[in-house]
Amino acid sequence: MIRSIKLLMSILLIPGYIVTSVAQVSSETIPADSAITLEQAVAYALKHNQELLNASLEVEKAERSIKETLAEGLPQIDGSIDLAYNPQIRTTFIPDFISPAIYDVLINQGVIPPDTEVPDSPPIPAAFGTDYSGSASFNMTQMIFDGSYFVGLKAAKTYKELSKKDRVRTEIDVIENVSKAYYNALVNIERQELIEKNYQRLDTLLRETRILYENGFAEKIDVSRIQVQFNNIEVQRKNIVTTVEISKALLKFQMGMSPRSDIQLADRIDDLVFRPIPAEVFEEFNYDNRIEFSRLQINKELNLLDMKNIKMRYLPNVDFYGSYGAVAGTNNSSDVFDFDNTWFEFSTVGLRMNVQIFDGFRRNNQIQQRKIQALQLENSTEQMKNSIDYEIRQSAGNYQRAVDYMNAQQENMGLAREVYDVSKIKYEEGVGSSIEVTTADADYKEAQTNYYNALFDALIAKIELEKAYGVLNK
């Protein structure tokens, strides 16, 4: 017995150590001198965007939740140890059984008459215990049957699937935001290049007009008109630098890149092709392609599992349990660790079944609530289908209108450039006025602005259409 008691004491006194792991985030960065395409920007964001990283950690957390639920079906073992010193042993009151016994003896011996009345005696105070006491024990419980356990385990796995769907939804949002930010920066860079060309063009025109004025072939007002246009383009030239930097900063933020990093764009506006999504994508469209619809189906499954879990609680729970330990008591502190003489072992094993006989119809009402929730989810499913159908039609119409408008503005920009070139030639040859040139220049710059606004709108409409069809992350 001494070996078993020592082993029990040593195990209970060993402190526990918790091992934790810290996820290491890749420090991979894009070289400062390299230019990235939209595809590379999206790939970088899928590895470094903080919101997406949190979504991935949520999936890992759901995996841990499954293991936590699984652990409930494994043996549950705990131990305890208690060493106590009792300066004042608690007093217990017991009935006075001694006085009646003495009267009985005296009556039997004829010392007192038989009809002598026995007086009531107060209870006797007594202290039971020792100055030093101790106990140590192991307790074990093993689940034999619990219907809700297996349902809960399946629900935990389903919750993990929901976490994966949430990660996909976050991934789609990241792709959408990075794409929009990339196209915004790309269009602004293109605008910057065009403003620079306009600046050079007006600078040349202003210098030539000044020469004509100095030689008497132009009026002062001609110089002033072109100077106004040049001053405006100079302000635009400074402002577009800030606009480009802000658009790049937004792109880096969406990618999860440090704002101190430099970034260059490799794609060009001229390389963009606006093609319709292949017809087979439209024909093979499945509502499950939309992550919102897929998540709703998982919520329906979770609701059914919740209902099943409530029904399982009508079944009994069966557990096997056992305990092993030892107790000690002594009036001498040095004897507390005398395991051979002062410690005495005990053990218990058993089978326990719990069943609730009546709960006031609580579970029945819970089941009815889940049934109502199932009907609500069905209604939400139909509503989401209608919403997706409408969104597809709307985004397809918006995309087609945006592309048509962009093509029209591109043609207008080309025509405005032709008008400006002809006006400039006529002005240089003395058969035109500076008003024609400045008006043509203003119209040309307005056409440029309209085109790039239309171009950006078309790019955004393209992203929205791909998202509506659920192919943005394909």
Residue pairs with C-beta under 8 A, 6 or more apart in sequence:
1 326
1 339
1 340
1 343
1 345
2 339
2 340
4 326
4 345
5 136
5 326
5 339
5 343
5 345
6 339
8 79
8 136
8 137
8 138
8 324
8 325
8 326
9 81
9 136
11 79
12 79
12 80
12 81
12 136
13 81
23 57
23 60
25 48
25 53
26 47
26 48
28 47
28 48
29 257
29 258
29 261
30 36
30 40
30 44
30 257
30 261
30 263
32 261
32 262
33 264
34 264
35 264
35 265
35 266
36 44
36 263
36 264
36 265
36 266
37 265
37 266
37 267
38 178
38 179
38 182
38 183
38 267
40 266
41 178
41 182
41 251
41 255
42 174
42 175
42 178
42 179
44 255
44 256
44 257
45 52
45 174
45 175
45 178
45 254
45 255
45 256
46 52
46 171
46 174
46 175
47 256
48 255
48 256
48 257
49 174
49 178
49 254
49 255
49 256
50 256
51 170
51 173
51 174
52 167
52 170
52 171
52 174
52 256
53 256
55 163
55 166
55 167
55 170
55 171
56 167
58 163
58 166
58 167
59 160
59 163
59 164
59 167
61 163
62 156
62 159
62 160
62 162
62 163
63 160
65 156
65 159
65 160
66 153
66 156
66 157
66 160
68 156
69 149
69 152
69 153
69 156
70 153
72 143
72 149
72 152
73 143
73 146
73 149
73 153
75 140
75 141
75 142
76 140
76 141
76 142
77 138
77 139
77 140
78 138
78 139
79 136
79 137
79 138
79 139
80 135
80 136
80 137
80 139
81 134
81 135
81 136
82 134
82 135
82 136
83 132
83 133
83 134
83 336
84 132
84 133
84 134
85 131
85 132
85 333
86 129
86 130
86 131
86 132
86 133
87 131
89 127
89 128
89 129
89 130
89 131
90 127
90 129
91 125
91 126
91 127
92 125
92 126
92 127
92 128
93 123
93 124
93 125
93 126
94 123
94 124
94 126
95 123
95 124
96 121
96 122
96 123
96 124
98 124
99 118
99 119
99 121
100 118
100 121
103 112
103 116
103 118
106 112
107 113
107 114
107 116
129 329
130 329
130 330
130 331
131 330
131 331
131 332
131 333
132 328
132 329
132 330
132 331
132 332
132 333
132 335
132 336
133 327
133 328
133 329
133 330
134 327
134 328
134 329
134 336
134 343
135 325
135 326
135 327
135 328
136 325
136 326
137 323
137 324
137 325
137 326
138 323
138 324
138 325
139 321
139 322
139 323
140 321
140 322
140 323
141 319
141 320
141 321
142 319
142 320
142 321
143 149
143 317
143 318
143 319
144 318
144 319
144 320
144 351
145 315
145 316
145 317
145 318
146 317
146 318
147 312
147 313
147 315
148 309
148 312
148 313
150 312
151 305
151 308
151 309
151 312
152 309
154 305
155 302
155 305
155 306
155 309
158 298
158 301
158 302
158 305
159 302
161 298
162 295
162 298
162 299
162 302
165 291
165 294
165 295
165 298
166 295
168 291
168 473
169 291
169 292
169 295
171 473
172 291
172 467
172 472
172 473
174 254
175 472
175 473
176 463
176 467
176 472
177 254
178 251
178 254
178 255
179 463
179 472
180 459
180 460
180 463
181 247
181 250
181 251
181 253
181 254
182 251
182 265
182 267
183 456
183 459
183 460
183 463
184 247
184 250
184 251
184 456
185 244
185 247
185 248
185 250
185 251
185 265
186 265
186 267
186 268
186 269
187 269
187 452
187 455
187 456
187 459
188 240
188 243
188 244
188 247
189 244
189 265
190 268
190 269
190 452
191 240
191 243
191 448
191 452
192 240
192 241
192 243
192 244
194 448
194 452
195 233
195 236
195 237
195 240
196 237
198 233
198 445
198 448
199 230
199 233
199 234
199 237
202 226
202 229
202 230
202 233
202 441
203 230
205 226
205 424
205 437
206 223
206 226
206 227
206 230
208 428
209 218
209 222
209 223
209 226
209 434
210 223
212 218
212 222
213 219
213 220
213 222
213 223
217 430
218 434
219 434
221 434
222 433
222 434
225 434
225 435
225 437
225 438
226 434
226 437
226 438
228 438
229 438
229 441
229 442
233 445
248 263
249 259
251 263
252 258
252 259
252 261
252 263
253 259
257 263
269 455
272 459
274 403
274 406
274 458
274 462
277 465
277 466
277 469
277 471
281 469
281 471
282 469
285 392
285 469
285 470
286 470
287 293
287 384
287 385
287 388
288 294
288 297
289 469
289 470
289 471
290 388
290 470
291 470
292 384
292 388
293 381
293 384
293 385
293 388
296 377
296 380
296 381
296 384
297 381
299 377
300 374
300 377
300 378
300 381
303 370
303 373
303 374
303 377
304 370
304 374
306 370
307 367
307 370
307 371
307 374
310 363
310 366
310 367
310 370
311 363
311 367
313 356
313 363
314 356
314 363
315 355
316 353
316 354
316 355
317 353
317 354
317 355
318 351
318 352
318 353
319 351
319 352
319 353
319 354
320 349
320 350
320 351
320 352
321 348
321 349
321 350
321 351
321 352
322 347
322 348
322 349
322 350
323 346
323 347
323 348
324 345
324 346
324 347
324 348
325 345
325 346
325 347
326 343
326 344
326 345
326 346
327 343
327 344
327 346
328 336
328 342
328 343
328 344
329 342
330 336
330 338
330 342
335 341
335 342
336 342
388 468
391 468
392 468
392 469
394 468
395 461
395 464
395 465
395 467
395 468
396 465
396 468
398 461
398 464
398 465
399 458
399 461
399 462
399 464
399 465
401 461
402 454
402 457
402 458
402 460
402 461
402 462
403 458
403 461
405 454
405 457
405 458
406 451
406 454
406 455
406 457
406 458
408 454
409 447
409 450
409 451
409 453
409 454
409 455
410 451
410 454
410 455
412 447
412 450
412 451
413 444
413 447
413 448
413 450
413 451
415 447
416 440
416 443
416 444
416 446
416 447
416 448
417 444
417 447
419 440
419 443
419 444
420 437
420 440
420 441
420 443
420 444
422 440
423 432
423 436
423 437
423 439
423 440
424 437
424 440
425 432
426 432
426 436
427 433
427 434
427 436
427 437
463 472
466 472
